[in-house]
Amino acid sequence: MILLIFACSGCGNRHPEMKEALHVGVVTYTQDDPFINAMTDKLKENLKSMETEDMKIIVSVKNGKDDQQAQNETVEEMIDAGCDVLCINLVDRTVPSRIIKLAKQNHIPVIFFNREPVREDLLQWEELYYVGCDAEQSGIMQGEIAADYIKDHPEVDKNQDGKIQYVLLEGEAGHQDTISRTDYSVKTLIEEGVQLEKLSYQFADWNRGQAENRMTRLISQYEDGIELVISNNDEMALGAVEAYRKSEYAPSEWPVIFGIDGLDSALEAVKSGEMQGTVYNDKEEQALEMARLSLEIFRGENIYRSQLKEGRYYVSQYQRVDSRNVDDFLKH
Amino acid sequence: MRKNKITFLVMELLLLILALFFVWKIFNQNVPEKRVAVVLPEAGDNRWDALIKGMKQSAKNNHIHLIICNTDEMESAEVEQEIIQEQRNNQIDAFLVWPASGSETEEMLKNECADVPVILVVENVYNGDEQESSTFSEIGPDYYEMGALLARELGEDASKIGIVAGREESEASTSAVRGFSDTLEQMKGEIAWCYYQEEDCNVLDEIRARAPVDHLVVLDSRTLDRIGEQADNDELKDIRIFGIGYSVKSIAMLDYGKIDGLVAPDGYEIGYKSVEEMAKKLQHRFYKTKSAKTTIKMIRRDDLFQDEDIERFLYSYE
């Protein structure tokens, strides 16, 4: 009799059959990076389009507030609340160990994106993946576009001294992408036969506002002596554009400006002539790959994962953008 | 001999009490913290930063294990119900819930949370009837008063006024609109139109489609953020914008002059008090949770760095 009563009370708490639900937790390094925000929006859109009548997909997006410790705590909270797959854009690519440990303990696969962890860390567990681009390639392509432009437009060398006086706007000191993009961009320009003279380099944290401040100071220091601005990303390139817009110099007196990422606002600047080129970072393709991987992991399938490099890397190709093909990318 | 016996018994009694005390201490330390799930739409959005900060601090002080549910948009009671059902399988002892808009939410919460305590945060359930109060305790700002404050701020000179509110079937929107209209009736201002924002609708297109106004009153924080971003557009340049905001973005927009006045609730206080009240319920089974109205502040651009009270209030927004 007592057993019967206990059994009946258990029945009352059961819920009707629930739709299957995939919980994807996305944690970016900051909320202030337009490229990352655009990619995350695309990822969410892709995942939502993959919902079916029998399966719901819930995408929860949080950010690490530029602090790896805060990001670790956010990941821990997400796991505590229930998560099937994590998509992480690391604050500090050299210290993913806490996140990897938490994920492994709770059997939650992790797709790192855009900020690549060190290879040895990614090999700690078979359910760790990376989706992104090759920073070296973006630097090489930026150097190539800049070199082509300079060769076709001798007026870039304003003082006709045979050398291009340039400034660099760099992301973060010690960041692998900063180092790769800067090194390969400058190296490619030199290999293409462009004589360079470095005036200055400034770190601006990938940030438009900071880049504008740095550029304003450079303009007052070098006046019209700057002939080329090489920027590690479009946000900082647009900061340079903003600085020149507010300066006394007419657009015809501006240096040539090149960025990387292919943000919509940068593409518009290339079209209008305020920037001369950028390198398109295919966030749409990467977001789609992340969505496909998330779903495949949840379903236990192996179609896309078997095509990954070393079973864990998806690297999409950058594309050169200048005034001749910018309209193709604006339609994206 | 008899004296020795008594001494021995007293000593044994003392040792027994000491032993029982240590056994109780051991078991007391092993009692796990109560688990409280927090259900907010798009929980990672920065409009909840102050609220979650307050909740976390209170959870730390009151030994509560907080679980911030992983959510995206919560358009309906059905979506919220699924989240609550999932968490019921996660050993949850109580819920702090932002109620989804719509008249089905109250019934849903009564059914899903019949045997666990629930406190509503930020706003109450929508039941369409101004007179009938909900059965749930609620900790949040007084939206009627926020609407009234904005009307008083606009003053007697305000003429053509456009109102943009949140979802029509939400207690926050209907109370704020009522507070604004009731207060404005006593002044000479004229409401040209009132629009309730729906998901996936472009609010600027909706404003363009309506009669031109001199003042825009935005009674929904997310919509205010979106409008503020577009404030440099020609069509909004000559319009004075006021609203309800609880994100760092809305404070920044006020600072940059993109909006002219802001009523802000104290998110930190809502978060802190809601967890504190739930902790009392979880510690004392027969305790009846109480509703509470939290602080609201009218903030003008000039006040931002001059008024100490405002600075202290905004501290939790960082």
Interface residues (C-beta under 8 A of the other chain):
Chain A: N13 H15 M18 K19 A21 H23 G25 Q31 K44 K56 I58 V59 S60 V61 K62 N63 E77 M78 D80 A81 G82 C83
Chain B: A37 E42 A43 G44 N46 I67 I68 C69 N70 T71 D72 E82 Q85 E86 Q87 R88 N90
